[in-house]
Amino acid sequence: MIWQRLRGALGIAIIWALAWAPLGIVLALYRYCCGGPLTFDTPPPGLLLPWLILFGAGAWLLGGAVAGLLFAAVLACTERGRSIGELRPGRTVFWGAIGALILPVLMLTIEAAGQAYAGWWQGALLVLGISGVLGGGSAAATLALARTSGAPRIRP
C-alpha cells in the first residue's frame, strides 16, 4: 500500500516537473531578449543563452517536482481512501493550488523577516499568484490524466 502511494506521488511529481519546465525556458528567453536582471554570476556572453535556458528549465523543473510532491502529500492527508480519479475537479484544483503554495509561502515568510524595503510584498503576490494558478492547472491536468488513463487507480 505504501509503495503504491509513493509511486503515485513520484508520478505526480514527474508530471508536474515536466509541465513546469517549459515555463522556465520561456522565462529564460524573455530574460535574455528583454535584458532582465541577472542575480547570479554571469557566464561569458557566448554561453549566456544556453546557461539561462538550463538554469530556467532546471529551476522550474525542480519547483514543479516539489509542488507535485506537496500536492500528493496534501491529497494523502485530506482525501484519504480516494483515488485521484474519484475526486471532484473543484476540490482537486483547490488542493493543487494549496500544494503549490506551500513552498513559496514558507520561502516568502523567511524572506519577509529580512526585508528592509517597502513594497516587497508586490513581488511576493506575483509569485504566489503564479504558483497558485500553476498548481491548480497542474492538478486539473493530473485529474484529467488519471480519469482518461487505463491504469489502475493509484491512491495518493
N, C-alpha and C positions, 0 to 999 in steps of 0.2 A: 504494500500500500504506500509506504513512504517513498519507495523508488518510483512509483507512478507519479506521485506528486512532484518529486524532484525533476523527473523527466518532463513533466508538463511545465514547470517553472522555467527550466532551461530552454524549452521550446519557445515559450513566450518571450524570454529574454533575447533569443536569437532572432525571432521575427521582428521584434521591436528595434533591435540594433540595426538590422538590415534596412528597416524602413526609415530610420532616422539618419543614417549615414549620408544619403544623397543631399539632405538639407545642409549638412556640414560642408559638402563640396560646393553647393550653391552659395552659401555664405562666404566661403573662402574665395570664390571667384568674384563675388561682389566686393570683398575687401581688397582684392588685387586690382580690380578695374577702377574702383572709386577711391582708392588710396585711404582706406580706413586706418584707424590707429593700430599699430603693431606693438603689443606689450611684451614682446619676447626678443631675445637676441636674434636679429635679422640675419639670415644666411646671405651669401653672395647674390647679387641681382639675378644671375642666371638660374639660380636654384630656388628663388623666392616662390614662384608659382607652384612648382611641384611640392615644395615644403608646405605651403599654405594648404594645398589640397589634401595632402596626407594628414596634416595636423587637424584640419577641419573635419575630415571624414572620421579620423580616429577618435576625436573628442566626442562627436555626436554619436558615433557607434558605441562608445563606452557609456555615454549618457542614456542612450536608448536601452542598452542591456541592463543597466542599473534600474532604470524606470520600469522595465518589464519585470525584473525580479521583485521590485517593490509592489507592483500591481498584483503579481501572483501571490505575494505574501498577504496583501490586503484581502484578496479573494479567499485565500485559505482561512483567514481569521473571521471574515464576515459572512461568507457564503458556504459554510460547512455542509457537506453532504450533497452538494450540487455540482454537476459538471459545468464547464464553461458554456456548452451548448444549451443548457437549460435555463440560463439567466435571461432576464429581460434586458432589452437594449438600453433603456434609460439607466438602469442600475449599473450596468456594465460600463457605460460611458462615465458615469459618476465615479465609480471605483477606479477607472483608468486615470481620470484627472487627479484623484486623490493620490494614487500611487506615483504618478509623475511629479506631483508637487512636493512630496516628502523631502527629497534630497535638496531641491532648490530652497525650500523654506529653512531647512537646517543650515545650509551654507549662508543664506542671506541673514539669518539670525546671528550667526557668528560674525559675519562681516559688519552687521549693523552696530555691533558693540564697538568697533574700531573706526567708524565713520566720523570724519571731522568736518564734513561739508554739508551744507543744506541741499536738499533736492536729490539725494542719493536714492530715495525711495522711488523716483520715477523710473529709473533703470530697473529697479527691483520689480516693479509692477509689470514692466515689459517682459522680463524673464519669467515671472510667474504666469502671465497670460499665455506666452508661447508654450510653456511646459504643460499647462492645463489643457490647452487645445490639442497639442500633440498627444498627450496621454489619453484624452477622450477619443480622439480619432483612431489612435492605435488600438484602444480597447474595442471600439466598434469593428475595426477590421479583424481583430482577433476573434471576436464573436462570430463574424460572418464566415471566417475561415473554419472555425470549429463546427458551425452548423452545416456547411456545404461539404466538408470532408467526409470521406467514408471511414475515417479512422475510428477506433474505439473511443468512447468518451473518457477522457482523462480528467480526473478531478484535480483542481489547483491546490 
